[in-house]
């Protein structure tokens, strides 16, 4: 049980990778940390900026419209992320009573983070394909997938090695942002998808108090940590979106 619980541990995977290959392991760790912080922070401040545009200055007043990671990382959520691969950031505080149009603005604020992650996914997917295109054009290797092969990149020289890590960064950042967008679209409290469902189809009829939100959050985390139900669903959804988007960008740049 203990070993399976920590099978997705980011911290343990970094330690193993650094032990096996210190240079490569350290770079991969940095790539994953930067990707994770970027995706989470931009998701959260998007909520805050949209709330501000809708009339609620709460996030701005509390200093949450910041790129400083310390303003967004939750100690427990961060620890869980490192140890079991599942965690959370501090939600941006929003006061719906300040909204000009409650249901419309709640919907816009809920969609802001998801939209940001989708934009970042598309941009990263494009730059991933562009990196492969430049690499193939300059190095002359006939396989775009050679970029994911560290051994080949090392043999091919500094340029290929740089392209390899750029490719890894854009691929990881794209995957992470797509996963966050689709995860947050799930219509389960306290995720953004719940607000989208409630503000559109249910016309705002559901009103859950903070205690119920907390219970749903605990249940959701338990499902993520102890079962693979949500993971399998996300995997199906991600493949349905990832494959056609990546194929489109690669066909666009390699035609």
RACORLIN-V881036 format. One line per field, one symbol per residue. ss: DSSP state (H for helix, E for strand, C for the rest). Layout:
ss: ???
This chain:
ss: CHHHHCCCCHHHHHHHHHHHCHHHHHHHHHHHHHHHHHHHHHHHHHHHHHHHHCCCCHHHHCCCCCCCHHHCECHHHHHHHHHHCCCCECCCCCCHHHCCCHHHHHHHHHHHHHHHHHHHHHHHHHHHHHHHHHHHHHHCCCCHHHHHCHHHHHHHCHHHHHHHHHHHHHHHHHHHHHHHHHHHHCCCCCCHHHHHHHHHCCCCCCCCCHHHHHHHHHHHHHHHHHCCHHHHHHHHHHHHHHHHHHHHHHHHHCC
